[in-house]
Amino acid sequence: MARICIYGAGSIGCYLGGRLAAGGADVGFVGRPGVGDELRAHGLTLTHYDGGSWRVPLEAIAFSTEPSAAAAADLVLVTMKSGATAQAAAELAAVVSPNAVVISFQNGIGNTDTLRAALPGRTVLAGMVPFNVVRRSPGTFHQGSEGEPEVEEATELAPFLADFTRAGFALRRHRDMLPVQWAKLLFNLNNAVNALSGLPLQQELGQRDYRRCLALAQVEALALLSRAGIVPARLTPLPARWLPALLRLPDALFARLARKMLAIDPLARSSMADDLTAGRPTEVDWINGEVVRLAERFDRRAPVNERLVSLIKAAETEKAGWSGEALLAELRTSARRN
Ligand SMILES: NC(=O)c1ccc[n+]([C@@H]2O[C@H](COP(=O)([O-])OP(=O)(O)OC[C@H]3O[C@@H](n4cnc5c(N)ncnc54)[C@H](OP(=O)(O)O)[C@@H]3O)[C@@H](O)[C@H]2O)c1
């Protein structure tokens, strides 16, 4: 049986690893001591918004804080935040088997390249998790929105496909993951807007000025993607290029047309907002920062996303609470100054 290692056991790692283990796969987790204590005390419970529920008893959980626990793995799922990838890549390079397959199930665009650079000769694949996962209580991780894990197609995946199927995941495979990753990133540009608003997502997305901020950031990214010849994959019924127009609609019309987008737990905030609240570094350099880097490739600037990066950096030390009107004025000024 293939051995699977979850490297960076947090919300996504515990959910994916838990579902795989509940489906009968041989799964080990590498993570921080606090998470180990949590899983040893409570086991793992995985819940799904449609009512599904899976359980991994505590005695069935193999958890380690040591990178060496990844040495025996045939498949490594990398699931830490982007800022920790370089360190994790160096740790994996020292232990992971030459035949192991490594998949980054992280947001952003650059994590796979960071892993590839540190793991020459190994199969490193890009992955993407389209749904959100929250820790509801110790040991309980909840999938709050729809979607199936997406991954770069490779023959090396074949030995593991049955594990994903048994776990109930319809692993979606793509020859080119870049359009899929960028499509997700376009949505994740809202993480910064949400974190700066200080509001739950539902309230923030319910206000036209915040949505106009997101539309500005998306329009900037879409123009650069077009320049780069990347057509974002279609993750919603609406093609990505129409999203800004949808976002700019008046509140009542938006609420009617984008009911699904607003069907979020009323208290849920973006992970960037949670990171700011917890005093952790955010992933802004791997989300809005990716747009800034794409602009640099063409000797251009991405002033709206640049400003969002700098506002989030400022909010890492000083509490943010931007009104939609003030943030929109700030971003429009940045765009004009360019
Ligand atoms: N949560 C979601 O709903 C969601 C959905 C889709 C995609 N994603 C993406 O998935 C990735 C993971 O997100 P997450 O929310 O699961 O993050 P998370 O809850 O912070 O989990 C990551 C865990 O990995 C640990 N870690 C970091 N470096 C490690 C290392 N070298 N060895 C062992 N453990 C290490 C972290 O510990 P420290 O905090 O101490 O570093 C943390 O406990 C991100 O790129 C995120 O954007 C998340």
The ligand as an SDF file (V2000), in Angstrom:
LIG
                    3D

 48 52  0  0  0  0  0  0  0  0999 V2000
   -7.6700   26.7110    4.9500 N   0  0  0  0  0  0  0  0  0  0  0  0
   -8.3110   26.7950    3.7970 C   0  0  0  0  0  0  0  0  0  0  0  0
   -9.5310   26.8560    3.7400 O   0  0  0  0  0  0  0  0  0  0  0  0
   -7.5480   26.7420    2.4960 C   0  0  0  0  0  0  0  0  0  0  0  0
   -8.2620   26.4680    1.3080 C   0  0  0  0  0  0  0  0  0  0  0  0
   -7.5540   26.3330    0.1230 C   0  0  0  0  0  0  0  0  0  0  0  0
   -6.1910   26.4920    0.1060 C   0  0  0  0  0  0  0  0  0  0  0  0
   -5.5440   26.7920    1.2660 N   0  0  0  0  0  0  0  0  0  0  0  0
   -4.0950   26.9460    1.1880 C   0  0  0  0  0  0  0  0  0  0  0  0
   -3.5080   25.7920    1.7550 O   0  0  0  0  0  0  0  0  0  0  0  0
   -2.2680   26.1330    2.3880 C   0  0  0  0  0  0  0  0  0  0  0  0
   -2.3540   25.7150    3.8630 C   0  0  0  0  0  0  0  0  0  0  0  0
   -3.3650   26.4670    4.5040 O   0  0  0  0  0  0  0  0  0  0  0  0
   -3.9200   26.0550    5.9370 P   0  0  0  0  0  0  0  0  0  0  0  0
   -5.0780   26.9610    6.1870 O   0  0  0  0  0  0  0  0  0  0  0  0
   -4.1250   24.5920    6.0160 O   0  0  0  0  0  0  0  0  0  0  0  0
   -2.6940   26.4700    6.8590 O   0  0  0  0  0  0  0  0  0  0  0  0
   -2.4580   26.1430    8.4040 P   0  0  0  0  0  0  0  0  0  0  0  0
   -3.7800   25.8130    9.0350 O   0  0  0  0  0  0  0  0  0  0  0  0
   -1.6230   27.2400    8.9500 O   0  0  0  0  0  0  0  0  0  0  0  0
   -1.6310   24.7810    8.4080 O   0  0  0  0  0  0  0  0  0  0  0  0
   -0.2780   24.6670    8.1080 C   0  0  0  0  0  0  0  0  0  0  0  0
    0.4350   23.9980    9.2710 C   0  0  0  0  0  0  0  0  0  0  0  0
    1.7190   23.6040    8.8260 O   0  0  0  0  0  0  0  0  0  0  0  0
    2.6590   23.9110    9.8520 C   0  0  0  0  0  0  0  0  0  0  0  0
    4.0030   23.9860    9.2920 N   0  0  0  0  0  0  0  0  0  0  0  0
    4.5970   25.0110    8.6320 C   0  0  0  0  0  0  0  0  0  0  0  0
    5.8410   24.6670    8.2580 N   0  0  0  0  0  0  0  0  0  0  0  0
    6.0320   23.4080    8.7020 C   0  0  0  0  0  0  0  0  0  0  0  0
    7.1430   22.5280    8.6450 C   0  0  0  0  0  0  0  0  0  0  0  0
    8.2870   22.8550    8.0280 N   0  0  0  0  0  0  0  0  0  0  0  0
    7.0140   21.3130    9.2220 N   0  0  0  0  0  0  0  0  0  0  0  0
    5.8620   20.9620    9.8350 C   0  0  0  0  0  0  0  0  0  0  0  0
    4.7860   21.7560    9.9370 N   0  0  0  0  0  0  0  0  0  0  0  0
    4.8710   22.9770    9.3710 C   0  0  0  0  0  0  0  0  0  0  0  0
    2.1410   25.2340   10.3750 C   0  0  0  0  0  0  0  0  0  0  0  0
    2.7410   25.5550   11.6010 O   0  0  0  0  0  0  0  0  0  0  0  0
    3.1570   27.0990   11.8980 P   0  0  0  0  0  0  0  0  0  0  0  0
    1.8870   27.8920   11.8280 O   0  0  0  0  0  0  0  0  0  0  0  0
    3.7650   27.0030   13.2500 O   0  0  0  0  0  0  0  0  0  0  0  0
    4.1360   27.4920   10.8420 O   0  0  0  0  0  0  0  0  0  0  0  0
    0.6470   24.9300   10.4610 C   0  0  0  0  0  0  0  0  0  0  0  0
    0.3490   24.2450   11.6530 O   0  0  0  0  0  0  0  0  0  0  0  0
   -2.1180   27.6470    2.1890 C   0  0  0  0  0  0  0  0  0  0  0  0
   -1.3590   27.9040    1.0340 O   0  0  0  0  0  0  0  0  0  0  0  0
   -3.5530   28.1200    1.9840 C   0  0  0  0  0  0  0  0  0  0  0  0
   -3.6290   29.3370    1.2600 O   0  0  0  0  0  0  0  0  0  0  0  0
   -6.1790   26.9030    2.4660 C   0  0  0  0  0  0  0  0  0  0  0  0
  1  2  1  0
  2  3  2  0
  2  4  1  0
  4  5  1  0
  4 48  2  0
  5  6  2  0
  6  7  1  0
  7  8  2  0
  8  9  1  0
  8 48  1  0
  9 10  1  0
  9 46  1  0
 10 11  1  0
 11 12  1  0
 11 44  1  0
 12 13  1  0
 13 14  1  0
 14 15  2  0
 14 16  1  0
 14 17  1  0
 17 18  1  0
 18 19  2  0
 18 20  1  0
 18 21  1  0
 21 22  1  0
 22 23  1  0
 23 24  1  0
 23 42  1  0
 24 25  1  0
 25 26  1  0
 25 36  1  0
 26 27  1  0
 26 35  1  0
 27 28  2  0
 28 29  1  0
 29 30  1  0
 29 35  2  0
 30 31  1  0
 30 32  2  0
 32 33  1  0
 33 34  2  0
 34 35  1  0
 36 37  1  0
 36 42  1  0
 37 38  1  0
 38 39  2  0
 38 40  1  0
 38 41  1  0
 42 43  1  0
 44 45  1  0
 44 46  1  0
 46 47  1  0
M  CHG  2   8   1  16  -1
M  END
$$$$
